[in-house]
Amino acid sequence: PLFDTHVTVQAFATPIIGVSIAILAVLDARRSPRWTWIPAVLAVVGGLIAAVSGPAIAITRDLSATSLFAGFVGVSLWLIVTAVRRLVAVRRTTDVALT
């Protein structure tokens, strides 16, 4: 029963999370320097692949579909690059404000 509950919940949650992250990556890249499209594409592709993973497991009952969760690696790389980029931008504006 616990496994079935988990599979049912993830069938709804992973598409929401994956698609939301893909949209957020596109919106962030549109307002950022041109080079940020590279990690954003990784996040979009990874988010969409991960979004399919939950429903694929729920529909097929095949646990080999868990390899689709690896799409979150692209999302993770985008999050790291975005966090560092924004941290550097904040530090630059803070340094300018202090001088």
Biopython code that builds the backbone (N, CA, C, O; Angstrom):
import numpy as np
from Bio.PDB.StructureBuilder import StructureBuilder

atoms = [
    (1, "PRO", "N", (0.813, -1.206, 0.000)),
    (1, "PRO", "CA", (0.000, 0.000, 0.000)),
    (1, "PRO", "C", (0.859, 1.274, 0.000)),
    (1, "PRO", "O", (0.508, 2.260, -0.648)),
    (2, "LEU", "N", (1.966, 1.250, 0.716)),
    (2, "LEU", "CA", (2.815, 2.441, 0.780)),
    (2, "LEU", "C", (3.451, 2.734, -0.575)),
    (2, "LEU", "O", (3.515, 3.888, -0.996)),
    (3, "PHE", "N", (3.917, 1.700, -1.249)),
    (3, "PHE", "CA", (4.515, 1.883, -2.576)),
    (3, "PHE", "C", (3.484, 2.427, -3.555)),
    (3, "PHE", "O", (3.786, 3.337, -4.327)),
    (4, "ASP", "N", (2.282, 1.887, -3.534)),
    (4, "ASP", "CA", (1.236, 2.345, -4.448)),
    (4, "ASP", "C", (0.874, 3.806, -4.182)),
    (4, "ASP", "O", (0.635, 4.573, -5.114)),
    (5, "THR", "N", (0.835, 4.177, -2.918)),
    (5, "THR", "CA", (0.553, 5.576, -2.567)),
    (5, "THR", "C", (1.657, 6.486, -3.083)),
    (5, "THR", "O", (1.383, 7.550, -3.637)),
    (6, "HIS", "N", (2.890, 6.073, -2.903)),
    (6, "HIS", "CA", (4.028, 6.865, -3.363)),
    (6, "HIS", "C", (4.006, 7.027, -4.888)),
    (6, "HIS", "O", (4.228, 8.122, -5.404)),
    (7, "VAL", "N", (3.743, 5.957, -5.586)),
    (7, "VAL", "CA", (3.700, 6.004, -7.055)),
    (7, "VAL", "C", (2.563, 6.914, -7.521)),
    (7, "VAL", "O", (2.727, 7.672, -8.477)),
    (8, "THR", "N", (1.423, 6.842, -6.855)),
    (8, "THR", "CA", (0.282, 7.685, -7.227)),
    (8, "THR", "C", (0.587, 9.158, -6.995)),
    (8, "THR", "O", (0.284, 9.996, -7.844)),
    (9, "VAL", "N", (1.177, 9.477, -5.861)),
    (9, "VAL", "CA", (1.504, 10.872, -5.562)),
    (9, "VAL", "C", (2.556, 11.401, -6.528)),
    (9, "VAL", "O", (2.437, 12.526, -7.015)),
    (10, "GLN", "N", (3.571, 10.614, -6.808)),
    (10, "GLN", "CA", (4.622, 11.085, -7.718)),
    (10, "GLN", "C", (4.124, 11.200, -9.143)),
    (10, "GLN", "O", (4.680, 11.972, -9.926)),
    (11, "ALA", "N", (3.098, 10.458, -9.499)),
    (11, "ALA", "CA", (2.526, 10.567, -10.843)),
    (11, "ALA", "C", (1.936, 11.953, -11.070)),
    (11, "ALA", "O", (1.894, 12.434, -12.203)),
    (12, "PHE", "N", (1.482, 12.595, -10.002)),
    (12, "PHE", "CA", (0.947, 13.952, -10.105)),
    (12, "PHE", "C", (1.999, 15.012, -9.798)),
    (12, "PHE", "O", (1.987, 16.089, -10.393)),
    (13, "ALA", "N", (2.903, 14.715, -8.879)),
    (13, "ALA", "CA", (3.862, 15.729, -8.421)),
    (13, "ALA", "C", (5.006, 15.960, -9.401)),
    (13, "ALA", "O", (5.375, 17.108, -9.645)),
    (14, "THR", "N", (5.570, 14.911, -9.964)),
    (14, "THR", "CA", (6.725, 15.113, -10.833)),
    (14, "THR", "C", (6.420, 15.899, -12.100)),
    (14, "THR", "O", (7.264, 16.690, -12.522)),
    (15, "PRO", "N", (5.255, 15.726, -12.733)),
    (15, "PRO", "CA", (4.981, 16.596, -13.880)),
    (15, "PRO", "C", (4.865, 18.071, -13.489)),
    (15, "PRO", "O", (5.327, 18.952, -14.213)),
    (16, "ILE", "N", (4.252, 18.323, -12.351)),
    (16, "ILE", "CA", (4.105, 19.710, -11.903)),
    (16, "ILE", "C", (5.470, 20.325, -11.631)),
    (16, "ILE", "O", (5.747, 21.445, -12.060)),
    (17, "ILE", "N", (6.316, 19.600, -10.923)),
    (17, "ILE", "CA", (7.646, 20.114, -10.591)),
    (17, "ILE", "C", (8.504, 20.261, -11.848)),
    (17, "ILE", "O", (9.133, 21.300, -12.051)),
    (18, "GLY", "N", (8.532, 19.235, -12.685)),
    (18, "GLY", "CA", (9.375, 19.274, -13.884)),
    (18, "GLY", "C", (8.996, 20.385, -14.848)),
    (18, "GLY", "O", (9.865, 21.101, -15.347)),
    (19, "VAL", "N", (7.705, 20.533, -15.113)),
    (19, "VAL", "CA", (7.253, 21.577, -16.039)),
    (19, "VAL", "C", (7.439, 22.960, -15.426)),
    (19, "VAL", "O", (7.802, 23.904, -16.129)),
    (20, "SER", "N", (7.196, 23.088, -14.131)),
    (20, "SER", "CA", (7.395, 24.384, -13.459)),
    (20, "SER", "C", (8.847, 24.833, -13.530)),
    (20, "SER", "O", (9.129, 26.004, -13.784)),
    (21, "ILE", "N", (9.760, 23.909, -13.306)),
    (21, "ILE", "CA", (11.180, 24.250, -13.385)),
    (21, "ILE", "C", (11.563, 24.618, -14.811)),
    (21, "ILE", "O", (12.339, 25.551, -15.021)),
    (22, "ALA", "N", (11.030, 23.900, -15.790)),
    (22, "ALA", "CA", (11.329, 24.219, -17.192)),
    (22, "ALA", "C", (10.852, 25.631, -17.530)),
    (22, "ALA", "O", (11.576, 26.389, -18.176)),
    (23, "ILE", "N", (9.663, 25.982, -17.109)),
    (23, "ILE", "CA", (9.133, 27.333, -17.365)),
    (23, "ILE", "C", (9.981, 28.380, -16.642)),
    (23, "ILE", "O", (10.308, 29.419, -17.217)),
    (24, "LEU", "N", (10.333, 28.113, -15.396)),
    (24, "LEU", "CA", (11.152, 29.056, -14.634)),
    (24, "LEU", "C", (12.513, 29.266, -15.288)),
    (24, "LEU", "O", (13.019, 30.388, -15.316)),
    (25, "ALA", "N", (13.101, 28.214, -15.806)),
    (25, "ALA", "CA", (14.402, 28.329, -16.478)),
    (25, "ALA", "C", (14.307, 29.205, -17.717)),
    (25, "ALA", "O", (15.191, 30.021, -17.975)),
    (26, "VAL", "N", (13.232, 29.036, -18.485)),
    (26, "VAL", "CA", (13.050, 29.867, -19.684)),
    (26, "VAL", "C", (12.840, 31.323, -19.296)),
    (26, "VAL", "O", (13.439, 32.216, -19.895)),
    (27, "LEU", "N", (12.001, 31.567, -18.308)),
    (27, "LEU", "CA", (11.747, 32.949, -17.884)),
    (27, "LEU", "C", (13.007, 33.615, -17.342)),
    (27, "LEU", "O", (13.250, 34.795, -17.595)),
    (28, "ASP", "N", (13.802, 32.859, -16.599)),
    (28, "ASP", "CA", (15.051, 33.418, -16.068)),
    (28, "ASP", "C", (16.044, 33.704, -17.182)),
    (28, "ASP", "O", (16.710, 34.739, -17.167)),
    (29, "ALA", "N", (16.150, 32.794, -18.152)),
    (29, "ALA", "CA", (17.118, 32.977, -19.233)),
    (29, "ALA", "C", (16.740, 34.143, -20.141)),
    (29, "ALA", "O", (17.615, 34.789, -20.717)),
    (30, "ARG", "N", (15.462, 34.412, -20.271)),
    (30, "ARG", "CA", (15.032, 35.531, -21.123)),
    (30, "ARG", "C", (15.486, 36.877, -20.570)),
    (30, "ARG", "O", (15.666, 37.832, -21.326)),
    (31, "ARG", "N", (15.673, 36.957, -19.252)),
    (31, "ARG", "CA", (16.055, 38.215, -18.626)),
    (31, "ARG", "C", (17.526, 38.235, -18.220)),
    (31, "ARG", "O", (17.949, 39.116, -17.471)),
    (32, "SER", "N", (18.287, 37.297, -18.696)),
    (32, "SER", "CA", (19.676, 37.146, -18.264)),
    (32, "SER", "C", (20.609, 37.230, -19.469)),
    (32, "SER", "O", (20.153, 37.279, -20.611)),
    (33, "PRO", "N", (21.932, 37.245, -19.207)),
    (33, "PRO", "CA", (22.893, 37.266, -20.323)),
    (33, "PRO", "C", (22.707, 36.062, -21.248)),
    (33, "PRO", "O", (22.181, 35.022, -20.853)),
    (34, "ARG", "N", (23.147, 36.237, -22.463)),
    (34, "ARG", "CA", (22.911, 35.231, -23.508)),
    (34, "ARG", "C", (23.493, 33.857, -23.148)),
    (34, "ARG", "O", (22.892, 32.837, -23.488)),
    (35, "TRP", "N", (24.629, 33.807, -22.480)),
    (35, "TRP", "CA", (25.261, 32.516, -22.180)),
    (35, "TRP", "C", (24.435, 31.684, -21.208)),
    (35, "TRP", "O", (24.660, 30.478, -21.103)),
    (36, "THR", "N", (23.497, 32.281, -20.501)),
    (36, "THR", "CA", (22.692, 31.517, -19.537)),
    (36, "THR", "C", (21.679, 30.596, -20.211)),
    (36, "THR", "O", (21.036, 29.788, -19.542)),
    (37, "TRP", "N", (21.533, 30.710, -21.531)),
    (37, "TRP", "CA", (20.640, 29.790, -22.227)),
    (37, "TRP", "C", (21.182, 28.368, -22.219)),
    (37, "TRP", "O", (20.408, 27.416, -22.314)),
    (38, "ILE", "N", (22.494, 28.207, -22.106)),
    (38, "ILE", "CA", (23.069, 26.849, -22.119)),
    (38, "ILE", "C", (22.584, 26.043, -20.914)),
    (38, "ILE", "O", (22.032, 24.958, -21.101)),
    (39, "PRO", "N", (22.771, 26.536, -19.674)),
    (39, "PRO", "CA", (22.225, 25.766, -18.552)),
    (39, "PRO", "C", (20.699, 25.755, -18.525)),
    (39, "PRO", "O", (20.100, 24.817, -17.999)),
    (40, "ALA", "N", (20.061, 26.787, -19.088)),
    (40, "ALA", "CA", (18.595, 26.806, -19.125)),
    (40, "ALA", "C", (18.054, 25.697, -20.017)),
    (40, "ALA", "O", (17.033, 25.087, -19.702)),
    (41, "VAL", "N", (18.730, 25.436, -21.121)),
    (41, "VAL", "CA", (18.305, 24.337, -21.998)),
    (41, "VAL", "C", (18.445, 23.006, -21.265)),
    (41, "VAL", "O", (17.590, 22.130, -21.393)),
    (42, "LEU", "N", (19.522, 22.856, -20.500)),
    (42, "LEU", "CA", (19.677, 21.635, -19.693)),
    (42, "LEU", "C", (18.527, 21.487, -18.702)),
    (42, "LEU", "O", (18.017, 20.386, -18.491)),
    (43, "ALA", "N", (18.124, 22.601, -18.096)),
    (43, "ALA", "CA", (17.025, 22.556, -17.130)),
    (43, "ALA", "C", (15.699, 22.237, -17.807)),
    (43, "ALA", "O", (14.893, 21.479, -17.268)),
    (44, "VAL", "N", (15.470, 22.806, -18.977)),
    (44, "VAL", "CA", (14.210, 22.542, -19.688)),
    (44, "VAL", "C", (14.136, 21.075, -20.110)),
    (44, "VAL", "O", (13.136, 20.401, -19.864)),
    (45, "VAL", "N", (15.184, 20.595, -20.736)),
    (45, "VAL", "CA", (15.192, 19.196, -21.182)),
    (45, "VAL", "C", (15.122, 18.259, -19.977)),
    (45, "VAL", "O", (14.346, 17.304, -19.971)),
    (46, "GLY", "N", (15.929, 18.534, -18.970)),
    (46, "GLY", "CA", (15.921, 17.696, -17.773)),
    (46, "GLY", "C", (14.595, 17.737, -17.041)),
    (46, "GLY", "O", (14.106, 16.705, -16.581)),
    (47, "GLY", "N", (14.008, 18.921, -16.929)),
    (47, "GLY", "CA", (12.722, 19.047, -16.256)),
    (47, "GLY", "C", (11.616, 18.297, -16.976)),
    (47, "GLY", "O", (10.773, 17.656, -16.347)),
    (48, "LEU", "N", (11.625, 18.382, -18.297)),
    (48, "LEU", "CA", (10.592, 17.682, -19.060)),
    (48, "LEU", "C", (10.784, 16.167, -19.027)),
    (48, "LEU", "O", (9.809, 15.418, -18.978)),
    (49, "ILE", "N", (12.032, 15.717, -19.054)),
    (49, "ILE", "CA", (12.293, 14.277, -18.932)),
    (49, "ILE", "C", (11.863, 13.782, -17.555)),
    (49, "ILE", "O", (11.225, 12.736, -17.434)),
    (50, "ALA", "N", (12.215, 14.538, -16.523)),
    (50, "ALA", "CA", (11.826, 14.148, -15.167)),
    (50, "ALA", "C", (10.314, 14.207, -14.983)),
    (50, "ALA", "O", (9.750, 13.422, -14.220)),
    (51, "ALA", "N", (9.660, 15.126, -15.671)),
    (51, "ALA", "CA", (8.201, 15.234, -15.566)),
    (51, "ALA", "C", (7.500, 13.987, -16.077)),
    (51, "ALA", "O", (6.399, 13.660, -15.632)),
    (52, "VAL", "N", (8.133, 13.299, -17.003)),
    (52, "VAL", "CA", (7.547, 12.090, -17.568)),
    (52, "VAL", "C", (7.774, 10.882, -16.661)),
    (52, "VAL", "O", (7.042, 9.897, -16.754)),
    (53, "SER", "N", (8.765, 10.944, -15.798)),
    (53, "SER", "CA", (9.171, 9.771, -15.028)),
    (53, "SER", "C", (8.080, 9.250, -14.097)),
    (53, "SER", "O", (7.814, 8.048, -14.077)),
    (54, "GLY", "N", (7.447, 10.127, -13.332)),
    (54, "GLY", "CA", (6.417, 9.680, -12.399)),
    (54, "GLY", "C", (5.245, 8.999, -13.082)),
    (54, "GLY", "O", (4.896, 7.874, -12.724)),
    (55, "PRO", "N", (4.625, 9.658, -14.066)),
    (55, "PRO", "CA", (3.524, 8.997, -14.763)),
    (55, "PRO", "C", (3.946, 7.719, -15.496)),
    (55, "PRO", "O", (3.162, 6.776, -15.596)),
    (56, "ALA", "N", (5.177, 7.686, -16.009)),
    (56, "ALA", "CA", (5.639, 6.482, -16.722)),
    (56, "ALA", "C", (5.683, 5.286, -15.784)),
    (56, "ALA", "O", (5.307, 4.177, -16.165)),
    (57, "ILE", "N", (6.140, 5.508, -14.567)),
    (57, "ILE", "CA", (6.185, 4.415, -13.593)),
    (57, "ILE", "C", (4.769, 4.009, -13.191)),
    (57, "ILE", "O", (4.466, 2.823, -13.070)),
    (58, "ALA", "N", (3.904, 5.007, -12.984)),
    (58, "ALA", "CA", (2.535, 4.704, -12.562)),
    (58, "ALA", "C", (1.761, 3.950, -13.638)),
    (58, "ALA", "O", (0.972, 3.057, -13.329)),
    (59, "ILE", "N", (1.985, 4.303, -14.883)),
    (59, "ILE", "CA", (1.230, 3.665, -15.971)),
    (59, "ILE", "C", (1.772, 2.280, -16.300)),
    (59, "ILE", "O", (1.007, 1.327, -16.446)),
    (60, "THR", "N", (3.092, 2.173, -16.417)),
    (60, "THR", "CA", (3.678, 0.900, -16.854)),
    (60, "THR", "C", (3.996, -0.060, -15.717)),
    (60, "THR", "O", (4.124, -1.264, -15.937)),
    (61, "ARG", "N", (4.124, 0.468, -14.496)),
    (61, "ARG", "CA", (4.552, -0.343, -13.338)),
    (61, "ARG", "C", (5.932, -0.955, -13.559)),
    (61, "ARG", "O", (6.287, -1.953, -12.932)),
    (62, "ASP", "N", (6.697, -0.352, -14.449)),
    (62, "ASP", "CA", (8.038, -0.825, -14.769)),
    (62, "ASP", "C", (9.047, 0.084, -14.068)),
    (62, "ASP", "O", (9.137, 1.271, -14.379)),
    (63, "LEU", "N", (9.791, -0.464, -13.138)),
    (63, "LEU", "CA", (10.732, 0.349, -12.369)),
    (63, "LEU", "C", (11.959, 0.763, -13.158)),
    (63, "LEU", "O", (12.755, 1.564, -12.669)),
    (64, "SER", "N", (12.133, 0.250, -14.349)),
    (64, "SER", "CA", (13.269, 0.700, -15.159)),
    (64, "SER", "C", (13.060, 2.139, -15.631)),
    (64, "SER", "O", (14.010, 2.795, -16.059)),
    (65, "ALA", "N", (11.840, 2.623, -15.555)),
    (65, "ALA", "CA", (11.564, 4.017, -15.911)),
    (65, "ALA", "C", (12.112, 4.992, -14.877)),
    (65, "ALA", "O", (12.103, 6.201, -15.107)),
    (66, "THR", "N", (12.588, 4.489, -13.744)),
    (66, "THR", "CA", (13.173, 5.386, -12.738)),
    (66, "THR", "C", (14.428, 6.071, -13.260)),
    (66, "THR", "O", (14.849, 7.088, -12.708)),
    (67, "SER", "N", (15.029, 5.533, -14.311)),
    (67, "SER", "CA", (16.212, 6.184, -14.887)),
    (67, "SER", "C", (15.868, 7.553, -15.462)),
    (67, "SER", "O", (16.757, 8.381, -15.660)),
    (68, "LEU", "N", (14.591, 7.799, -15.731)),
    (68, "LEU", "CA", (14.185, 9.120, -16.225)),
    (68, "LEU", "C", (14.350, 10.209, -15.167)),
    (68, "LEU", "O", (14.433, 11.391, -15.500)),
    (69, "PHE", "N", (14.396, 9.818, -13.901)),
    (69, "PHE", "CA", (14.619, 10.807, -12.839)),
    (69, "PHE", "C", (15.982, 11.477, -12.974)),
    (69, "PHE", "O", (16.221, 12.526, -12.377)),
    (70, "ALA", "N", (16.868, 10.879, -13.748)),
    (70, "ALA", "CA", (18.187, 11.488, -13.983)),
    (70, "ALA", "C", (18.068, 12.832, -14.685)),
    (70, "ALA", "O", (19.036, 13.592, -14.723)),
    (71, "GLY", "N", (16.918, 13.139, -15.235)),
    (71, "GLY", "CA", (16.695, 14.452, -15.831)),
    (71, "GLY", "C", (16.897, 15.580, -14.844)),
    (71, "GLY", "O", (17.198, 16.707, -15.236)),
    (72, "PHE", "N", (16.733, 15.283, -13.558)),
    (72, "PHE", "CA", (16.940, 16.313, -12.544)),
    (72, "PHE", "C", (18.408, 16.736, -12.425)),
    (72, "PHE", "O", (18.711, 17.722, -11.752)),
    (73, "VAL", "N", (19.317, 16.005, -13.067)),
    (73, "VAL", "CA", (20.724, 16.424, -13.087)),
    (73, "VAL", "C", (20.860, 17.732, -13.853)),
    (73, "VAL", "O", (21.564, 18.639, -13.409)),
    (74, "GLY", "N", (20.196, 17.839, -14.992)),
    (74, "GLY", "CA", (20.214, 19.094, -15.750)),
    (74, "GLY", "C", (19.619, 20.237, -14.961)),
    (74, "GLY", "O", (20.108, 21.365, -15.018)),
    (75, "VAL", "N", (18.566, 19.946, -14.226)),
    (75, "VAL", "CA", (17.943, 20.957, -13.373)),
    (75, "VAL", "C", (18.924, 21.389, -12.286)),
    (75, "VAL", "O", (19.036, 22.578, -11.988)),
    (76, "SER", "N", (19.621, 20.447, -11.704)),
    (76, "SER", "CA", (20.584, 20.758, -10.645)),
    (76, "SER", "C", (21.716, 21.637, -11.154)),
    (76, "SER", "O", (22.127, 22.584, -10.483)),
    (77, "LEU", "N", (22.216, 21.324, -12.336)),
    (77, "LEU", "CA", (23.285, 22.153, -12.906)),
    (77, "LEU", "C", (22.794, 23.584, -13.148)),
    (77, "LEU", "O", (23.510, 24.544, -12.866)),
    (78, "TRP", "N", (21.574, 23.721, -13.670)),
    (78, "TRP", "CA", (21.005, 25.051, -13.894)),
    (78, "TRP", "C", (20.852, 25.805, -12.577)),
    (78, "TRP", "O", (21.144, 26.998, -12.506)),
    (79, "LEU", "N", (20.396, 25.116, -11.536)),
    (79, "LEU", "CA", (20.230, 25.772, -10.231)),
    (79, "LEU", "C", (21.561, 26.263, -9.677)),
    (79, "LEU", "O", (21.637, 27.361, -9.124)),
    (80, "ILE", "N", (22.606, 25.463, -9.820)),
    (80, "ILE", "CA", (23.921, 25.860, -9.320)),
    (80, "ILE", "C", (24.443, 27.069, -10.093)),
    (80, "ILE", "O", (24.903, 28.039, -9.491)),
    (81, "VAL", "N", (24.374, 27.015, -11.421)),
    (81, "VAL", "CA", (24.856, 28.129, -12.246)),
    (81, "VAL", "C", (24.066, 29.398, -11.950)),
    (81, "VAL", "O", (24.647, 30.477, -11.836)),
    (82, "THR", "N", (22.754, 29.277, -11.825)),
    (82, "THR", "CA", (21.911, 30.442, -11.556)),
    (82, "THR", "C", (22.198, 31.022, -10.179)),
    (82, "THR", "O", (22.252, 32.242, -10.024)),
    (83, "ALA", "N", (22.382, 30.176, -9.189)),
    (83, "ALA", "CA", (22.678, 30.664, -7.842)),
    (83, "ALA", "C", (24.008, 31.408, -7.803)),
    (83, "ALA", "O", (24.102, 32.480, -7.205)),
    (84, "VAL", "N", (25.030, 30.853, -8.432)),
    (84, "VAL", "CA", (26.344, 31.505, -8.456)),
    (84, "VAL", "C", (26.272, 32.817, -9.226)),
    (84, "VAL", "O", (26.829, 33.826, -8.794)),
    (85, "ARG", "N", (25.584, 32.803, -10.367)),
    (85, "ARG", "CA", (25.460, 34.022, -11.183)),
    (85, "ARG", "C", (24.751, 35.124, -10.409)),
    (85, "ARG", "O", (25.173, 36.280, -10.447)),
    (86, "ARG", "N", (23.694, 34.781, -9.719)),
    (86, "ARG", "CA", (22.957, 35.791, -8.952)),
    (86, "ARG", "C", (23.733, 36.253, -7.730)),
    (86, "ARG", "O", (23.654, 37.424, -7.361)),
    (87, "LEU", "N", (24.479, 35.362, -7.097)),
    (87, "LEU", "CA", (25.299, 35.750, -5.964)),
    (87, "LEU", "C", (26.373, 36.743, -6.391)),
    (87, "LEU", "O", (26.611, 37.735, -5.702)),
    (88, "VAL", "N", (27.019, 36.482, -7.516)),
    (88, "VAL", "CA", (28.036, 37.394, -8.035)),
    (88, "VAL", "C", (27.405, 38.748, -8.370)),
    (88, "VAL", "O", (27.993, 39.792, -8.089)),
    (89, "ALA", "N", (26.222, 38.735, -8.964)),
    (89, "ALA", "CA", (25.551, 39.992, -9.312)),
    (89, "ALA", "C", (25.199, 40.794, -8.068)),
    (89, "ALA", "O", (25.339, 42.017, -8.061)),
    (90, "VAL", "N", (24.752, 40.133, -7.034)),
    (90, "VAL", "CA", (24.414, 40.835, -5.793)),
    (90, "VAL", "C", (25.661, 41.401, -5.145)),
    (90, "VAL", "O", (25.648, 42.525, -4.644)),
    (91, "ARG", "N", (26.732, 40.638, -5.151)),
    (91, "ARG", "CA", (27.987, 41.140, -4.562)),
    (91, "ARG", "C", (28.529, 42.330, -5.324)),
    (91, "ARG", "O", (29.061, 43.265, -4.726)),
    (92, "ARG", "N", (28.397, 42.302, -6.646)),
    (92, "ARG", "CA", (28.862, 43.447, -7.445)),
    (92, "ARG", "C", (28.061, 44.695, -7.119)),
    (92, "ARG", "O", (28.640, 45.768, -6.951)),
    (93, "THR", "N", (26.748, 44.578, -7.027)),
    (93, "THR", "CA", (25.929, 45.755, -6.717)),
    (93, "THR", "C", (26.156, 46.210, -5.288)),
    (93, "THR", "O", (26.087, 47.406, -5.005)),
    (94, "THR", "N", (26.424, 45.284, -4.384)),
    (94, "THR", "CA", (26.699, 45.662, -2.996)),
    (94, "THR", "C", (28.040, 46.384, -2.908)),
    (94, "THR", "O", (28.160, 47.372, -2.182)),
    (95, "ASP", "N", (29.051, 45.906, -3.636)),
    (95, "ASP", "CA", (30.357, 46.574, -3.638)),
    (95, "ASP", "C", (30.250, 47.972, -4.219)),
    (95, "ASP", "O", (30.884, 48.900, -3.717)),
    (96, "VAL", "N", (29.460, 48.136, -5.264)),
    (96, "VAL", "CA", (29.287, 49.444, -5.871)),
    (96, "VAL", "C", (28.556, 50.372, -4.903)),
    (96, "VAL", "O", (28.884, 51.555, -4.812)),
    (97, "ALA", "N", (27.584, 49.851, -4.194)),
    (97, "ALA", "CA", (26.804, 50.686, -3.269)),
    (97, "ALA", "C", (27.648, 51.128, -2.075)),
    (97, "ALA", "O", (27.425, 52.207, -1.526)),
    (98, "LEU", "N", (28.604, 50.313, -1.674)),
    (98, "LEU", "CA", (29.425, 50.643, -0.511)),
    (98, "LEU", "C", (30.532, 51.636, -0.830)),
    (98, "LEU", "O", (31.027, 52.308, 0.075)),
    (99, "THR", "N", (30.936, 51.747, -2.095)),
    (99, "THR", "CA", (32.039, 52.651, -2.416)),
    (99, "THR", "C", (31.563, 54.018, -2.778)),
    (99, "THR", "O", (32.374, 54.895, -3.075)),
]
sb = StructureBuilder()
sb.init_structure("model")
sb.init_model(0)
sb.init_chain("A")
sb.init_seg("    ")
for serial, (resi, resn, name, xyz) in enumerate(atoms, 1):
    if name == "N":
        sb.init_residue(resn, " ", resi, " ")
    sb.init_atom(name, np.array(xyz, "f"), 0.0, 1.0, " ", f" {name:<3s}", serial, name[0])
structure = sb.get_structure()
